[in-house]
């Protein structure tokens, strides 16, 4: 029996979505998911697996973590898992200490979902957890990273473990029709409003692109990206953009419809591990413009254009390149996008890599 320990299974970011995808196809007789904070209906529904039991430790503040460690130790003693996989830094620390307190000798593995391209863009809590986990990094039986870049940067930072591997995220392929010969006009960006995602650079790039390509249409989806968020509006004004220029959609539940509504996806992040949104958009045959962070450029491959982070002019020029593609060139990018996800990131192959790495 496998136990997953994750920091917050109410969130809808990449780590939570990837865990839900693994759970969805898991054939284990019994699986336990322990969340330090909570469990959302969204993630239960994505997992859609009756063999999964969920435990919430309700540890929503640093002061609650010692109690969460003790409760998790009791859960481990009760459930007697064969292996524990801890997702993200806080869960890695709590899970490792709790397993030791439980005294059962169960193998602990870590799952790191973040690169360290720009630690300053992360929260203070995350930076402290990254440093704390480094001190424990020799303890787990192995560490999974969701990108080769994340593995490289954590090793350079001082994470010391003899059994580290990069396993990319996996995706279920949606049904799409034949790629039509067309040109790009509708540009989208997906990601929560957070310094890590660097929407300021995206807004500045949009302002530059509008001067040469006034026909382009822009939208942004993600938690906090709404017109009633003053911080977002202020960033747009600072970039020289009227409020109406970008369709701010906020957090949306129907991502398939959103991906179908755009012609290309932009990622403007300062740091990433394996950005799900790139491969998700590519599975819908959408070309990519991305900053070269984490494994973003490697994921996009011949389906996109990568530029340095925090460089609005470079990002703008890459968007212009996509907007200027001929119908034949656009169709080629679209086919490349879909084929890369089919060949490299299909979920069943990724599940098999997890199972192999965690096998005794």
N, C-alpha and C positions, 0 to 999 in steps of 0.2 A: 504494500500500500504506500502511495506517495502522499506527502504533505507539502503543500505550497504555503509559504509565509510571504505576504506582500504588505507593503506599507499602507496602501489605501486602495481597497477594491471598490470604492465609490467613484474614483476618478475615471475619466474616459480618455486617457492619454495612451501612448504607445505600449507601455508595459502592461497595463491592464487589458488592453485589447488583445495583445499577443497571448497572455495567459488564458483569456477566454477562448481564443482560437485553439489553443492546445487542449483545453478541457473539452471543447466541443467534440473533438474526434477521439478522445481518450477511451480506451477499452478496458482500463483497470477496473477490477471488481469494486473498489472503493477508493475515493480520493477525498482528502480534506483540504480545504482552503481556509487559512487563518489570515485575517486582515487586522493589522494593528488598529485601524480606525473604523472601518465599516465595509459593508457590501451593498452595492446598488442593484436595483432591479434590472438596470440596463446591462450590467455585466453578467448577472444570473441568466438573463434571456439570451445573451450572446453565447454563453457556454452551453446552455440548453442540454444539460447532462444530468439525469436523475441520480446518477451514482456519486455525484459530488455533494459533500456536506460542507456547510459554511459556518465559520466561527468568527465573530467580531469581538475584538478585545476592547473597543471603544477608548483607545488611548490617543486622544486628539491633541495632547499637549506634551511637551517634554517631561513635565512633572509626573505624568501618568505612565511613563515608560518602565520604571522599576516594577510597578504592579503588573504591567503587561508581560514582563519577563517571567514573573512568578506564575501568572495564569497560563502562559504558553508552556512552561515546563510541566504544569499539571496536565494540559491537553496532550503533550507528547507522551507522558507516562500512560495516559488513558488510551490513546489511539495506537500506540506502538507502531509507528510508521517504519517502513523499510528504508526510506530515504526522505530527506527534507531538502526542498529547493527554496531558497530565500531570494525574493525579488526586490532589488533596490536597497540602498545603503542602510536606512534605518532598520528595515526588516532583517538585513544581513547581520547587523550587530545584535539585535534582540534575539534572533533565531539562534545564533551561535552560542550566546550566553545561556539561553534557556535550554538548549540541547545538552549543554554541559551540566547544568543543574539537574536536568531530568535523569542523568546518569545511565542512559541506556546504550550509549555507544553507537547511536544511529548516525550514518554518514550524512554530513551537511554539505550542500553545494550552494554556491552563490550565483546569482544572475544579475549582471551589471548592464544597465540599459542606457548609460550616459557616457559620452566622451568627455574629455577634459580640454577641448580646444580653447575654451575661454571660461575658466572657473569663476571669474568676476561676474559673469552673467547669472550665476546660480545664487540661490538664497543662502543666507548665513547658516541656516539649519543644515542645508545640503552640504555646504563646505565643511562644517564641523563633522558631519556623518562620514564624509569621504575620508577625512583625516583619521577619524576613529576606526573606520573599517580597515585602513591601511595597517594599523597595529595588530589586527586580528587576521590579516590576509593569508598567513601561513596555516591557519587552522582548518579551513574547509577542505574536503576531499577533492574539490575542483571548482573552478570558476568559469562560467559561461559569460562571454561578452557578445553583445548583439552586433558588433562591428569590429573589424580588424584594427581600425584606428583607435577604438576605445581600449582594446587590449594593449596596443603599443603605448598609448599615453599613460595608462594606469601602471604598466610595468615601469615606465620611466619615472613615474611619481613615487614608486616604491612598493607597489603591491607585489608581494613575494609569495608565489605559489608554483609548485612544480607541474600542476595539471591545469593549464588554462587553454581555452579554445574559443574561437569565434564562430558562432552559429547565427546566421541572419534571421530576421523575422520571416514568417511565412504568411501566405495569402491564399484565400479561396478565390478562384477565377470567376468573375461575373460573366454572364452571357452578354455578348455584344455583337452587333451586326458587322458586316464587312466595312473596312476602313474606307471612308469616302474621300475622294480627292477634293480638298477644300483648302481654305487658308485660315490662319488664326486671327481671331478678333477679340474673343472673350478670355481674359486672363484672371485666374483666381489664385488666392493664397489661403492655406488652411493651417491654423495653429492658434492656441490660446494666446491672449494678450499677456505677454511676459517679456522681460528684457532679453531673455535667451532667444526669443523668436525675432527680435529686432525689426519690429514693424516700422520703426522710424526710417530705417534704410529703405524699406519697401515703399513707403509713402514718398520719399524723396525721388526714388527711381520712377515712380508713376508720374510725378510732376514733370520730370525730364522727358519721359516718353510722350506725354500729351502734347508737348511742343512740336514734335515731329510726326506723331501718329494720333491725331485727334479722334480718329474713328474707333480706337481701342476702347474696350469696356472692361472695367475692373470690379472685382468683388472680393470680399474677405469674410471667411467663416471661422469661428472659434469663440470659445468662452471669453467674454469681455469686449468683443469687437462689435459694439453697438453704438448708435448715435447718442444714447443717454450716458455713455461713459466719457466724462469730461477729459480724462487723460488721453483717450484715443483722438477725440476731436482736436485737442491742443496739439498733438503731434501732426495731425493733418494740416492744421493752420500753419504750424512752424515750417512744414514742407512746402507751403504755398498752394495747398489744395482746398478748393471749396468743399463743403461737407457732402454735397450730392455726388461728387465725382466717383467715389468708391461706394459700392453697395455693401454696407456693413450688415451682415446677416446674423451675427452672434453665433451661439452654439446651436447647431442644427442636428436633428436626429436622422434625417434622410440623406446620408452622405452619398449613396449611389446616384440620386438625382442631382446632387451638386456636381459630382464629377462629370456626369453626362452634360451638364449645362455649360461647362467651360471648354475652351479649346487648348489651353496649356496651363500648367501649374507652376507657381513660383514658390521657392523656399528661400527666406532671407536670414536664416538663423545665424547666430554667433557660435553656437556649439550644438552638436547633436551626437547621438550614437548611430542608430539606424532609424532615420526618419520614416515612419510608416506612410505618411501622406504621399511621399514620392512614389513608392511602389504601388500604393492604392490607386493613385491617378494613372500610373502606367498600365495597371491592369485594365483600365478603361480606354487604353490606347491614346493617352494624352502625353504630349511632349513636356519636358521639364526644363526649367531654369532654376539653378540652385547655387547657393554658396558652397564653397569647398570645405565643408565641415563634416566630422565623423566620416561615415562611408557614403555620404550623399552623392558625391561625384561618381564613385564606383557603381552605385545602384543605378543611377541614370545612364551611365555608359553612353552608347551611341544613340540614346533616345533624348539626350538633353545637352545643355550647356552649363558648365560650372565656372563660377567666378570667385574672386576673393571675398571673404566676409567683410562687412562694414564698409563697402565701397558702392555707394549709390550709382555712380556713373557707370561702373562696370556692369552692375545689375541692369541698369537701364539699357545699355547697349546690347546685352544678351536678350532682353525682352524684345528689342527692336528686331534682332535677327530672327526670332521666332515669328514675329508679326510679318516680316518680309519674305517668309518662305513661299515659294510657288506651290500650287496645289500638289504637284508631284513630290516635291521635297517634304511638304507637310505630311503627306501620306506615308512617306518612307519613315519619318520620325515616329509616326503613330504605330506603324507595324513593328518597328524596333522596340518600342515601349512594351507592347503586349508580349512580344516574343521573349524579352528579357525576363519578365515575371514568370511566364510559363516555364522557361528553362532553368531559372536560378532560384526562384522563391516560392514555388508551389507548396502549400501547407503540408501535404502528406510527406513530402521528402524532408521537410524541416522537423516534423514530429519524429521521424525515424532517427534523425541526428540527435535529438534530445534523448530519446530512449537509449540509444547506443552509448552516449556519454554517461548517463546516469546508471547504467546497468552495473550490477556488482561484479 
